[in-house]
Amino acid sequence: MECLQEMCQYLNPDTRLDLKAIAFEHLLSITGTTEGRELLLKLPNVLTQLITLTQDSSTSIARDAALVLINLTADEAGASALLLLSETQLKSEKYNYNLIHVCIRFIMDKESVLADPCCMILSNMTRPLHLVDRIVTLIESSGYAWNSIVAAFTAKQYNNVGAKLHYLGPVFSNLSQSPRVRRYLTQRDRSVIQRLLPFTEYKDSLVRRGGIVGTLKNCCFDIENHEWLLSPEIDILSYLLLPLAGPEEFDDEDNDKLPISLQYLPETKQRESDVDIRIMLLEALNQLCATKKGREILREKNTYIILREYHKWEQDKNALLACENVVDILIRTEEEIGLDNLKDLEVPSECTEKFHKMDQDFINST
């Protein structure tokens, strides 16, 4: 600890550049381990210095400070400590000690080389659910509107120095755990969710693709939006099903019932390669099955035949189970289901435990 404190005395903006560079070389190594990160969190002044140094006049020092912050925020304890600092530290004439505000400012700066590292910091900090609403409050006081942030993410190339902003995808996914953010994403007059939908098939970045699928899945939790999401205006079903569809051929009758974008797919059509994304797509479909109207639309759009062929192709047990959960609902009649809203169904705790055990037995079976 004493050695660490001695080294950290060089983390001042007015310290010589070479000494700051040596200090960061050691810090990056230290924060690569759990023990090192825990040790550094006992020095709150250093955390403030790190936020300050992301604003250093030297690009290399600012980047190193951001990389150390990525390491620190990878743990919930680090994310919590830096969020608390952001909420309580006052802004000076020269520096902003609010890490959330600093990250948003760099992300929105088209000339910033720190845009991608700052996206990663926010992705880490928004992962713990209990921190999300506090971070949303800080973002909303950053001076940048949600619409501007979404526009930066969806632009073909927003940043002029090569930053891709892919990690804003997981940031949106994490933030959309908050009803406040979901209300913004699903506002009828803003067309926000329509701008995100095409990224379910974004081949250049698994991170961006997965983040947006996670965002859409979270938006499907609000049943009052189901009919709107499934309407021709949004057509979320097409974007959830297309990544699960393969090159299989169907007869004209089955094809005609499918959404237009899933009709007569080419022989080269490939399914989503990442199993976690496939599971999120299936979980989103499951959420849309909660209401009678949602189930009727999924049946009308022939969702079953896409899932039938997908089930034949899938090898992962968790994904197979997620697929079967949707199919089991779709193949039952509404008379058999007997409820408009499945979320109103009260399942006794002993039954929940039994079903969970059955699922685990299936997943663990050879």
Summary of the structure (lengths in Angstrom):
residues: 366
radius of gyration: 23.7
end to end distance: 48.9
largest distance: 75.8
contacts: 1143
relative contact order: 0.06
helix: 66%
strand: 1%
